[in-house]
Amino acid sequence: MSKAIFWDFDGTLIHPNESFRDSLITACKQNGINITKDYAKKIMREVCSWYKPEESFEGKVGDLWWSYLLNDLEISLKSITGDSDLDVILSSFKNNVINYKYKKYWDAKSILRYTKTKGFNNYIISSNFPELVEVSNRLDFSNFLDDFYLSSLIGYEKPRQELFQYAYDKSGKPDICYMIGDNPMADMKGGKTVGMKTVLVHNIKKKNEYCDFVVKSLGMIKKIL
């Protein structure tokens, strides 16, 4: 009997962050432009695909995902950058995102190791950028993960059923599968669309009808499995 766990990444295995917002602020500052957090976040909401899950982008994945995002970002920045070199800012921004100091939860690695010893395949399913595999390697998760299903490589964002169905099918349609995440809509509702058991972690006050289980920390998942 095959068993699988589909893990959200940001907010579940790593602490919530504003890597895109912060990376834009830093890239601008490095080139003599100061923007506020609110303004940077406003721009990110305009250009990042996960803020528009209703839109599909199957033909704009991988390197093209970055190309379209950076092109939209360039348009948004033109009014404030003046004579600054936008290519340098955009390149800095992308590099900053990939090399951001993402912080893993203290028990993330141990729970991934534990689930592997219990016969589960571990998969990441995330609304995220293509280089998340590199980030995972830096955080020392790679030995415990079997594959990555990323929106930027597939063309759909959470909670779209297409993303979850793709992950479920490509992982071999496991007999037992759980979706574990911190977002009651993106993760829990998304997992439910393909029949996964859902576990809400870290965000227990936001429990909703899509949550089968709710736990305060990753280590408590052991009691469910």
N, C-alpha and C positions, 0 to 999 in steps of 0.2 A: 504493500500500500504506500503510495507516494505522499509525502508531506511537504508543505511549503509555507513559508512566511514571507509576506510582501511588506517590506518596511518603507515607511516614509523616511526622508532624510532630515531635512531642516525642521527643527522643533521636536524631533523624535529621537534620532541618534546623536544629533548635534544641537547645541543651544540655538534658540531663535536668533536671527541676526538681520541686519540691514546691509548686507554686503554690497548690493548693487547701488544703493543710495550712497553709502560711505565711499565706495570706489569712485563714484562720479565726483563727489566733493573733493576727494584727494587729487584726482586727475586734473580737475580744474584749478585747484590751488597750486599744484606744481607748475602750472602755466600762467600764474598771476591772476586768476579769476576766482573770486569768492562767491559762493552760492550758499543759501541756507539749506538746512535739512528738509524743511517743508517744500522748498522749491525743487530740490533734487528728488524727493519722493514723488512729487507731482509729475515730473518728467518720467520717472520710472513707471508710473501707472499708465502713462501714455504709450510707452514703447515695449514693455515686457509682456509677453504673450500670456503669462499665467494670470494677469489681471483681466484677460478677455477670453475666458474658457469657452464661451459660446462660438468663438471663431476657430475654424480648422485651418491647418497650414501644412498638410501632408507634403506639398512640394517645396517646402522651405525649411528643411531640417539639416542638422549637422552644421557644416561651415556656412551654409546658406542661412541658417537660423541666426547666426551671428551677423552675417552681412545685412540682413533686413533690419535687425535690431539696431546695429550701428548706423545704418542709413537714416532710420527714423530718429535716432538720437542726434545725429548731425543736424537734421532739420530743426529739432527742438532747441539746439544750442546756438544756432547761427545768430540769433538776435542779441545774444549776450557776450559772445566771444570776441567780437571786433576783429582785430588783425591777428589774433592768436591762431596758431597752426592746429586746425581741427583734427587733422590726421594724427598728430601727436597725442592730443587729448583722448581721442577714441581708442588708440592703441594702448595708452596708459590705463584707461578705464577697464578694458578687457583683461589686461594683465593683472590689474589690481583685484578684479573679481576672482580670477582663477587662483591667485596666490593669497587671498584674504586669510586672515588667521581665524579659521573656523574652529570652534571649541566643542569637542565631543562631551557628552554626558559621561560622568565618571564610571557608570556601570554599562555603557554601551558595548564596549568590546567584550566584556564578560558575558553579557546576555547573548551576543552573537555566537560566541564560543559554545555556550550552553546549548543553544538550539541546534547547533550542528551536531553535538554529541548525542542529541535526542533524535537524530535522523531527519531533521528538517533541512531542506534547501532554503537558503536565505537569498532573497531578491530585493533590490532597491527599486521602488516605483515612485518617481519623483517628478514634479514640475520644476525642471531645473536645466542648467546649461550642459552642453555635451561633455565638458571636462570634469564632470563630477567624479568620474572614475579616478582621475588623478588626485582629487581631494581626498577620496576614500583611502587611497594608498598612503597618503601623507598621514592620515589619522590611524593607520595600522589596522584597517578593517579588511583588507583584501583577502586574507587567508580564510575568512569566514563568509564571504559573499560569492554567490554562484553566477549572478548576472545583474545587469542594470537595465531598467526600462524607463527611459527618460523622455519627457514630453518633447524636448528639443530634437530628439532623434526619431520620434514617431509621428508627431504632427497633431497631437491632441493634448489638452491640459486636463488636469483633474477638475471636477469629478466626472469627466466625460467617460461614458461606458466604453467607447472605442479604445481608450488607453488601457483600461483595466482588462478588457477582453483580449487585447493584444498580449498583455503580460501573462494572463492566464493560459492562453493558447500556446505561446512560445515556451512556457515553462513546462509544457507537457500535460496540461490539465490535471494538476495534482488532486488526489482523492480528498485530502484534508488540506485546507488552506486558510490562513488568517491574514487579515490586513491590519497592521499596527501603525497608528499615527496619532498626531496631536490635534488634527483638524476634524471636527465632527461632520463637516460637509464635504470638503475635498477628499478626505481619506475614508471616513466611515460611509458616507453616502456612495462614494465611488466604488468601494469594495462590495457594498451590498448589491450593486447593479449586476455583478456576476456571481453572486451567491457566496461570497467569502464571509467567514466569521470575522467580526470587527472588534478591535480592542483600542479604546481611547486611552492615551497615556499623557501625563503631565498637565492635562487641561480638563480635569474632572468636573469643574463647575459648568462646562459647556456640553455636558452629556445631552444627547438627543435620541430620537427614536431609532437612529441608525446604529447605535452603539450596543453591541452584545455584552461587552465587558468594559469596565472602567477601572484603571489602576493609577496610582499616584506616581509610580516609578517603574523603570524598565525591569528591575529585579523581580517585581511582583508578578510579572508575566509568567514566571515559572509555575505559579499555582494554577494558572489557567490551562497550560499545556499538559 
